[in-house]
Every structure is written in C-alpha cells, then in structure tokens.
C-alpha cells in the first residue's frame, strides 16, 4: 500500500499541463497587416507608495518606448520618501493622492485617481516594480490593434531573480500563473480567466463602464474582482506572459519583504482562484509533498527496494515539472527545481501561517496599512 505514495507523486505533476500547458506570450503577437492611421493613445498609470527605489528604474525603462506612450502618471500614495520628487525628475506627471477614504484599500484608490486624470484611450496600470524592455510597448500596441475595445489584456511580468532568497518565490509565482486559468489545456483555455494585477491594459471606455477600481475599492486582490465585473458587463479578459518584454523585480529589500508580500492576501487568492485551476494546481503541489514524504519513508526500514525505486522516479518527475513551471514564471535556477522540496516547504509553511493568522484575527500589514 505504501507504493501508492510514490506512484501518485510520479503521476500528479502531469496536472500542470491542465493549467500551464498552453502558455501565450506577448512576444508572439503578430503585427497587424494594416496599422491604424492614428496609433491608440496609451496612458500609463503607476500607484506608488514609498517606491523611491523602484520609480527611477521604472521610468528609465520607458525611454526606448516613449513613442508609444501618450503620458505617464505616477499617483503618489502618501509616500514619506522621495517617490514624488524622483517621479517628477523622471518626467512623469505626478498626482498627489487624496486621503484614503474609509472602506477603500490603497491601491484601488490610487489607481482610480490616475484613471480619472488620464487622457489616453487605453489605460495601462503597472506596479512600480515592473520594467518594460525594448519592444514591449510596440507589442502592446500590436495587441490593441489586433484586438477589440471590449477586452481587457493582462500581462504577467517575468520575475527577475538576482539573490538566492528570491528563489523561494518559485511556487508562488508559478501558481500565480496557473491560478488565473488562462494557459491550460482543454476547458482551461483562457476563455474565462482572471487578471494579473501587475500589468493591466484596458480601454478607458470599458473601465468607466464597469466603474473601474471603485467597484473593487475594498478588495486586497483587486485583479480577481475586476475580472468578475468585466465578465458581468460582457467584457473579455485575455492574459499573456511577458517573458523577454516585461519583467518585475519583486523583493530587492530582503527576505522579510518577500515573506510579508506573499502572506498578503494569500488565503484570499486561493479562495478566488478558478475551481479547476485550483484543483490541478493543488494536484501538482500534492505530488511534490508525496515525493518528499516518500523520501522520508525510504530512509526507514519500510523503504523496500521497490519503494525506493519508485521514490527516485517520483523525485525526478517532480524536478522536471518544477523546472518547467518555474521557467515559465521567472528566471529561477535549475538548482531551485533540483532542490524543489526547499521552495515547496517554504510555500506550505507560509500558507499555513497565513491561514492560522486569519483564523486568529491577526491582521497582515503592508507598507503601514492593514490589508486583511
């Protein structure tokens, strides 16, 4: 009976195909055969709260893309650092946020103010840790010209990894990609996905029609709820992967920042994930855990030769699956996949901590504000 564990561990990673089997990349968008006479006007909107380390790099990344950008709006959300001055020095239009109203979360409030002030036909919401690479805005323009004005486009920025502790994000990033339900096979083919919050492109007309961020004013994971409102208004959500064109550097300040950021809204994210995406993603995670448990059993007298052989096979199966998923989500190392139990156990510990804290009523804070 014990052989069931490693056998399941061998088979379950194949569930990834159901949620990540058909990745769709922004770089693959074809140029339209006939370009519009007047290119669509795009306003970039960046909510920023104490982002002095990110803003200069973000604005610098726009330099090669300026011909495709109508305006750049930085919404200074009560920053206490040099966010505002650095934004102005970088040539952005800076809006000083009004005080946060009761029952609003900071990011939706900042995004709404930026959208109201924007002049462009299209609104491109970016997080401050996102970077545009040469050709990104050209492809975004192609995306618009190939699409329609009843669609919101969401692009997942490729996670740029620079320090060892950032490797611990591997499962979080991979499950973020899988969880939107946009890249899977069969019924999970992107017809009804959620949205990524880091990079969202939407026609201003459609944004106003669904009441924009005012409709999700009190939501931690506003991207999930915006997608719901879009679908209710018969709009469409379409997701892409930004590898090679759009990236993000999520946690340059250290391990504590990484822990607190992923803990923020973690349980809420699981609650709003598409049920099919959640089942298949959980199967992949379960396969990894079964492999780890099998290894531990294999070190005991219960580890028969047959059991050990199947356990080795299960480990190889999970290494292959992890490497594939990690590479879709970010620049994670081969060693991270080879030692996947480390990242997997970190994921499980943080998830458990998040759930326990929510049940105890312990509030999670982010940048000085409660987010639960």
SENU-277163 format. One line per 8 residues: number of its first residue (from 1); their letters; for each residue x negated, y negated, z negated of C-alpha. Coordinates in steps of 0.05 Angstrom, whole numbers. Each point is the difference from the previous one (the first is absolute). Example, Ala and Ser with C-alpha at 12.3 -4.5 7.8 and 13.67 -1.06 7.14 Angstrom:
2
1 = as = -246:90:-156  -27:-69:13
This chain:
372
1 = xxxxxxxx = 0:0:0  -57:-47:-14  -18:3:74  61:-43:14  -37:-61:-27  -58:-2:49  46:23:57  46:-59:-13
9 = xxxxxxxx = -62:-44:-5  -22:23:69  68:-13:32  27:-63:-33  -50:-50:30  32:14:67  58:-42:-25  -42:-61:17
17 = xxxxxxxx = 17:11:73  72:-16:-16  -17:-69:-26  -65:-19:35  -1:44:62  14:-55:50  -40:-62:-21  16:-62:41
25 = xxxxxxxx = -57:-50:8  5:-74:15  -61:5:45  40:46:46  53:-53:16  -4:-12:76  -4:-69:28  67:-18:32
33 = xxxxxxxx = -1:1:76  29:-70:1  -19:-47:-56  51:-51:-23  -13:-69:29  -3:-29:-70  -33:45:-51  42:11:-63
41 = xxxxxxxx = -17:-49:-56  -23:37:-63  -4:-31:-69  -46:37:-49  24:-4:-72  -44:21:-58  25:0:-72  -61:-14:-44
49 = xxxxxxxx = -7:0:-75  -72:-8:-25  -30:26:65  -62:-43:6  -43:61:15  45:22:57  25:-63:33  -65:-22:34
57 = xxxxxxxx = -11:70:30  73:4:23  -2:-68:34  -68:15:31  30:62:31  50:-43:37  -53:-39:38  -4:45:61
65 = xxxxxxxx = 76:6:2  19:-74:-3  29:-3:70  55:48:-22  16:-34:-67  49:-59:-1  -15:-16:-73  -28:29:-64
73 = xxxxxxxx = 38:-13:-64  -29:16:-68  51:-2:-56  -39:-17:-63  37:37:-55  -21:-38:-63  -73:18:9  -49:-21:-55
81 = xxxxxxxx = -61:9:44  -25:-31:65  52:34:45  32:-66:21  -64:-38:16  -31:58:37  63:9:41  -1:-73:20
89 = xxxxxxxx = -74:3:17  15:60:44  50:-40:41  64:31:-26  64:-36:-16  8:6:-75  67:1:-35  0:-8:-76
97 = xxxxxxxx = 52:48:-26  58:-25:-40  6:30:-70  21:72:1  76:4:-10  31:47:-49  12:70:27  -51:-8:56
105 = xxxxxxxx = -65:37:10  -60:-42:20  -14:29:69  71:-5:28  5:-72:-25  -65:-20:32  17:35:66  68:-33:4
113 = xxxxxxxx = -30:-70:-9  -50:14:55  54:26:47  44:-61:-11  -58:-46:18  -23:42:60  11:-27:71  -16:63:39
121 = xxxxxxxx = 50:45:34  -33:59:-35  -23:6:-72  -62:41:-16  -5:13:-75  -69:21:-22  -30:17:-68  -62:-40:-17
129 = xxxxxxxx = -45:61:0  17:15:73  -51:-15:56  14:-8:74  -53:27:47  -12:-26:71  58:20:45  51:9:-57
137 = xxxxxxxx = 44:-59:18  -4:17:74  29:68:-16  53:-30:-46  20:-46:57  3:60:47  43:35:-52  50:-57:0
145 = xxxxxxxx = 2:-5:76  12:75:6  52:0:-55  63:-38:-16  25:-53:-49  41:49:-40  -61:37:-26  -46:-11:-59
153 = xxxxxxxx = -70:28:9  -42:23:-58  -74:16:5  -41:39:-50  -69:-32:-9  -57:51:0  -30:2:-70  -73:-22:2
161 = xxxxxxxx = -39:37:-54  -65:-30:-25  -11:25:-71  4:71:-30  57:-14:-48  44:-22:59  -1:71:25  51:15:-55
169 = xxxxxxxx = 53:-34:42  -1:56:52  65:35:-20  36:-65:-14  -16:-28:68  15:65:37  66:8:-36  17:-73:16
177 = xxxxxxxx = -7:16:74  39:64:-7  54:-30:-44  28:-49:51  25:58:42  -26:-31:65  -53:49:24  27:69:-9
185 = xxxxxxxx = 23:55:48  71:20:18  52:-40:-38  -54:-42:-34  -18:-36:64  4:-73:-21  73:-11:17  17:-21:-71
193 = xxxxxxxx = -64:-19:-37  -13:-47:-57  -49:-58:8  -71:-14:-23  -5:-61:-44  -71:-21:19  15:-19:72  71:-14:23
201 = xxxxxxxx = 20:-33:66  72:-21:9  39:-49:44  20:-60:-41  70:5:27  6:72:-27  -34:-20:-65  52:-54:-13
209 = xxxxxxxx = 57:46:21  -17:49:-56  -13:-56:-49  -74:16:0  -36:7:-66  59:-31:-37  35:67:11  -57:36:-37
217 = xxxxxxxx = -17:-55:-50  -6:45:-61  -33:61:32  -71:23:-14  -6:38:65  36:-50:43  -21:35:65  44:61:-14
225 = xxxxxxxx = 61:-43:-15  -11:-46:60  2:61:45  67:20:-31  30:-69:14  -26:2:71  34:66:14  65:-25:-31
233 = xxxxxxxx = -3:-58:50  -12:50:57  -72:-23:6  -57:48:13  -65:14:-38  -61:24:38  -66:16:-33  -71:4:27
241 = xxxxxxxx = -70:15:-27  -50:-56:5  -65:39:3  -52:-38:40  40:-65:1  28:-14:-69  -33:20:-66  5:-15:-74
249 = xxxxxxxx = -49:-1:-58  45:15:-59  -41:3:-64  -66:-37:3  3:-20:-73  -8:68:-30  34:63:-27  48:-37:-46
257 = xxxxxxxx = 29:-39:58  9:65:38  35:34:-58  48:-58:-14  17:-11:72  20:72:14  37:4:-66  41:-60:21
265 = xxxxxxxx = 65:26:28  -27:71:7  62:35:-27  45:-48:38  -35:18:65  14:74:-10  73:-16:-15  10:-37:66
273 = xxxxxxxx = -39:46:46  40:37:53  20:67:-29  -30:40:58  -65:-38:-4  -1:9:-75  10:76:5  -54:12:52
281 = xxxxxxxx = -49:-48:-34  12:34:-66  -12:68:32  -69:-24:22  -16:-25:-70  26:65:-30  -44:40:46  -61:-37:-26
289 = xxxxxxxx = 21:12:-72  11:74:13  -69:3:29  -30:-32:-62  38:47:-46  -22:59:42  -72:-21:-8  7:-2:-75
297 = xxxxxxxx = 33:69:-2  -55:26:46  -50:-15:-55  36:46:-48  5:77:-2  66:-8:38  -39:-22:62  -3:64:40
305 = xxxxxxxx = -42:1:65  62:-8:42  24:-58:-42  -68:-35:6  0:9:76  70:-31:7  -20:-55:-48  -60:-18:43
313 = xxxxxxxx = 45:0:61  49:-46:-36  -55:-48:-18  -24:-4:72  72:-11:23  9:-58:-48  -67:-31:17  19:-1:74
321 = xxxxxxxx = 69:-29:-14  -29:-53:-48  -53:-22:49  51:-7:56  49:-40:-44  -55:-43:-31  -28:-19:68  68:-23:24
329 = xxxxxxxx = 8:-45:-61  -70:-29:-9  -75:5:5  -5:54:-52  -62:44:-2  -5:73:19  -24:13:-71  65:-27:-28
337 = xxxxxxxx = 38:53:39  -51:54:-18  10:-18:-74  75:-14:7  17:25:-71  -31:-63:-28  44:-48:39  60:46:-8
345 = xxxxxxxx = -6:5:-76  -9:-76:-4  64:-8:40  38:48:-46  -26:-33:-64  20:-70:23  68:24:24  13:33:-68
353 = xxxxxxxx = -23:-62:-37  46:-43:42  61:44:-13  -15:5:-75  -8:-75:-6  65:-13:36  37:47:-47  -31:-34:-60
361 = xxxxxxxx = 20:-68:27  -73:-22:6  -4:-56:51  -52:-1:55  -30:-68:15  -34:-25:63  -36:-67:4  31:-21:-65
369 = xxxx = 72:17:17  43:61:-18  17:42:61  46:54:-30
